[in-house]
Amino acid sequence: MSCHRNTVANLRQRLVEQGLEAALGRKPSKTPPRPRICDGEAEAKLIALRCGKPPAGQARWTLRLLADQAVELEIGPAISHETVRQTLKKTN
């Protein structure tokens, strides 16, 4: 396993300045994690929507169609097609 020399330099600097515990532990994140867009209920509604019939004139659901329909049905305030993709991917 290898790492970049800057990683070693940063670790050495943290050891000297902050001590062994800081060097061995992970650095705290500067920004808090973002809240999830789709909770369990929204995921269930999105999956149910996906399993239903596609809109008239469409052979199947696309990610963008699902995202647009989810916003229309107020499943979430704003859902991107990428969020829909990630939500549906983990249900396989």
Secondary structure as UniProt FT lines:
FT   HELIX           5..18
FT   HELIX           20..24
FT   HELIX           40..51
FT   TURN            56..57
FT   HELIX           63..72
FT   TURN            73..74
FT   HELIX           81..89
FT   TURN            90..91
//
